[in-house]
Amino acid sequence: MNQESMKEYLNPLLERYASKEMSYIFSPQCKFSTWRKLWITLAECEKELGLSISDEQINEMKANIENIDFELAKKFEAKVRHDVMAHVHTFGEVCPRARPIIHLGATSAYVGDNTDLIQMRDGLKLLLGRLAGLIELLRGFALNHADLATLGFTHFQPAQLTTVGKRACLWMYDLVMDFNDILYFIENMPFRGVKGTTGTQASFLTLFDGDHDKVRQLDINVTNRMGFSKALPVTGQTYTRKIDYQVASLLSGLAQSLHKMANDIRLLQHLKEVEEPFEKSQIGSSAMAYKRNPMRSERMTSLCRYIISLCQSPAMTAAEQWFERTLDDSANKRLSIPEMFLSADASLLIAINIADGLVVYPKVIERHINDELPFMATENIIMACVKKGGDRQELHEKIRVHSMDAARQVKMEGNKNDLIERISNDASFGLTREELAKLLDVSTFVGRAPEQVHDFIRECIDPLLEKTESTGKLKDAVLTV
């Protein structure tokens, strides 16, 4: 990178966060080479249906798919003020024999819209592979800590116990919902296909001398060869921009799940119960050398918040389209859609990195449980005493007084919670220390949390991961950072 380039704005998503794979999907090279593939496919299908197009013309185009002179295209666009025609001319310069049939019968949206759909499909596939990898890592984490009791929190106040593994299952289930939504969308995503200037296919009907069947078949053939099972039944000049919003909603949903997971980890790191990976030479603060900040989780929440905010742009664009089309979508799409994908890609890579190195501190967790468990065990203690002949109302009052005194010691004096000692020393409860210890066994406070972890993984996670193995090796797309 030269000094002159440092005087221009650099997109942090490209410079710092997103992967080369996702960056390539939305790169000029990928975009405009896809335009050329679409022109080739159109010509091939038109030839097969009877138009006068030669193999020589098609082969010439195929030989120059990646041979894109961007400087020449820039000059053409400055002259004609039309990006598609600029690239038609640029392609024609290296394909002089094919020049007469490039873009034959098509409108700009044929290459522009269909490429947008291909890019979004490929971007979703890349994200789906990463998501499968993240779920697999969390699966291992949940199984490893399925039985490790920990304080549950409601309103970030101590609540009944759960387990570390069960909490990870809450993160996973949100991600499973996202996975299934994305997979369903990919499998059912429509292509714009070959629709003509205002969606009526009039230009193609002229090319095929009024043969409706050939025009219909052209639409089907191009759609299938570009890897889609169905084309939109009707369009204006463009595909409905609600598709962009549907994709944005999927990415927003994924961002919501990752944001919630990252927030939980940030709070747990504050409690010193769970930590994201912290490298040997990593600096937590320029001033406070002792700090271990959850910077990965913080970065993930930051990027996810950006995705969620961007989701509104495609919504407003979809609502704003007039009749068969307006061009107020173009600049917005160029920014919002790629940046949502790049941010989602970066967020998943960070999440994978975190999940692959989460550190759990059981002793800290145990200390926090011991601080709160005596209060949570009071009902069990009362029931045990009643079974031995005690009066429930009298015991309730005594335990209330002891609890208030113990809480006062904790809050006002900073002492440890001595409620159990108070109960043990009160003869009216009639409980030995051994009996009290049994009543405080944490395994009796977690309910079916351990069993729920195993049931959830067996019934929901393992089938999902098996599905990814059998549907194109999606997990092969997963990278680590």
Stockholm file with secondary structure:
# STOCKHOLM 1.0

chainA/1-481         MNQESMKEYLNPLLERYASKEMSYIFSPQCKFSTWRKLWITLAECEKELGLSISDEQINEMKANIENIDFELAKKFEAKVRHDVMAHVHTFGEVCPRARPIIHLGATSAYVGDNTDLIQMRDGLKLLLGRLAGLIELLRGFALNHADLATLGFTHFQPAQLTTVGKRACLWMYDLVMDFNDILYFIENMPFRGVKGTTGTQASFLTLFDGDHDKVRQLDINVTNRMGFSKALPVTGQTYTRKIDYQVASLLSGLAQSLHKMANDIRLLQHLKEVEEPFEKSQIGSSAMAYKRNPMRSERMTSLCRYIISLCQSPAMTAAEQWFERTLDDSANKRLSIPEMFLSADASLLIAINIADGLVVYPKVIERHINDELPFMATENIIMACVKKGGDRQELHEKIRVHSMDAARQVKMEGNKNDLIERISNDASFGLTREELAKLLDVSTFVGRAPEQVHDFIRECIDPLLEKTESTGKLKDAVLTV
#=GR chainA/1-481 SS CCTGGGGSCCCHIIIIISCHHHHHHTSHHHHHHHHHHHHHHHHHHHHHTTCCCCHHHHHHHHTTSSCCCHHHHHHHHHHHSCHHHHHHHHHHHHCTTTGGGTTTTCCHHHHHHHHHHHHHHHHHHHHHHHHHHHHHHHHHHHHHTTTCEEEEEETTEEEEEEEHHHHHHHHHHHHHHHHHHHHHHHHHCCBCCSCCSSSSCHHHHHHTTTCHHHHHHHHHHHHHHTTCSCBCSCCSSSCCTHHHHHHHHHHHHHHHHHHHHHHHHHHHHHHTSEECCCCTTCCSCSSCTTCCCCHHHHHHHHHHHHHHHHTHHHHHHHHHCCTTCCGGGHHHHHHHHHHHHHHHHHHHHHHHHHHTSCEECHHHHHHHHHHHHHHHTHHHHHHHHHHTTCCHHHHHHHHHHHHHHHHHHHHHHCCCCCHHHHHHTCGGGCCCHHHHHHHTCGGGTSTTHHHHHHHHIIIIIHHHHHHHHHTTCGGGGCCCC
#=GC SS_cons         CCTGGGGSCCCHIIIIISCHHHHHHTSHHHHHHHHHHHHHHHHHHHHHTTCCCCHHHHHHHHTTSSCCCHHHHHHHHHHHSCHHHHHHHHHHHHCTTTGGGTTTTCCHHHHHHHHHHHHHHHHHHHHHHHHHHHHHHHHHHHHHTTTCEEEEEETTEEEEEEEHHHHHHHHHHHHHHHHHHHHHHHHHCCBCCSCCSSSSCHHHHHHTTTCHHHHHHHHHHHHHHTTCSCBCSCCSSSCCTHHHHHHHHHHHHHHHHHHHHHHHHHHHHHHTSEECCCCTTCCSCSSCTTCCCCHHHHHHHHHHHHHHHHTHHHHHHHHHCCTTCCGGGHHHHHHHHHHHHHHHHHHHHHHHHHHTSCEECHHHHHHHHHHHHHHHTHHHHHHHHHHTTCCHHHHHHHHHHHHHHHHHHHHHHCCCCCHHHHHHTCGGGCCCHHHHHHHTCGGGTSTTHHHHHHHHIIIIIHHHHHHHHHTTCGGGGCCCC
//
